[in-house]
Amino acid sequence: MQEWWVTLNRNDGSTWSGIYTVISYIANQHQHHSKKTFPDEYLAFLKKYNVDYDERYVWD
């Protein structure tokens, strides 16, 4: 198993690219959620992936 620092120091840039994608996603959360609320986005995610749920219990 590779150590995490070996993965982060790869020369192909793929891991760093992934890190920057996550950082960008987090940095833009406020802007993203100004368009779509978290509950709306979460329910859309459940529907998209055909997850059965009872909305009475989703937020408890």
C-alpha positions as CSV (number, residue, x, y, z in Angstrom):
1,M,0.0,0.0,0.0
2,Q,1.3,3.4,-0.9
3,E,1.8,6.1,1.7
4,W,-0.3,9.2,1.2
5,W,2.7,11.4,0.6
6,V,3.9,9.2,-2.2
7,T,0.5,9.6,-3.9
8,L,0.6,13.4,-3.4
9,N,4.1,13.6,-4.9
10,R,3.3,11.9,-8.2
11,N,4.6,13.8,-11.2
12,D,1.6,13.4,-13.4
13,G,-0.4,16.0,-11.5
14,S,-3.6,13.9,-11.3
15,T,-3.8,13.9,-7.6
16,W,-3.1,17.7,-7.3
17,S,-5.7,18.3,-10.0
18,G,-8.2,16.4,-7.8
19,I,-7.3,18.4,-4.7
20,Y,-7.8,21.6,-6.6
21,T,-11.2,20.4,-7.8
22,V,-12.3,19.7,-4.2
23,I,-10.9,23.1,-3.0
24,S,-12.7,24.9,-5.9
25,Y,-16.0,23.0,-5.1
26,I,-15.8,24.0,-1.4
27,A,-14.9,27.6,-2.2
28,N,-17.9,27.9,-4.5
29,Q,-20.4,26.3,-2.1
30,H,-22.1,29.6,-1.1
31,Q,-22.5,30.6,-4.8
32,H,-23.7,27.1,-5.7
33,H,-26.3,26.9,-2.9
34,S,-27.6,30.4,-3.7
35,K,-29.1,28.8,-6.8
36,K,-30.2,25.5,-5.3
37,T,-30.8,24.7,-1.7
38,F,-29.1,21.7,0.0
39,P,-32.5,19.9,0.6
40,D,-33.4,20.4,-3.1
41,E,-30.0,19.2,-4.2
42,Y,-30.1,16.2,-1.8
43,L,-33.5,15.0,-2.9
44,A,-32.5,15.4,-6.6
45,F,-29.4,13.2,-5.8
46,L,-31.6,10.5,-4.2
47,K,-34.0,10.6,-7.2
48,K,-31.2,10.6,-9.8
49,Y,-29.7,7.4,-8.2
50,N,-33.1,5.8,-7.6
51,V,-32.7,5.7,-3.8
52,D,-35.9,4.8,-2.1
53,Y,-36.7,7.2,0.8
54,D,-39.6,8.4,2.8
55,E,-39.4,12.2,3.0
56,R,-40.9,12.1,6.5
57,Y,-37.6,10.6,7.7
58,V,-35.1,12.3,5.5
59,W,-34.5,15.3,7.7
60,D,-34.8,13.7,11.1
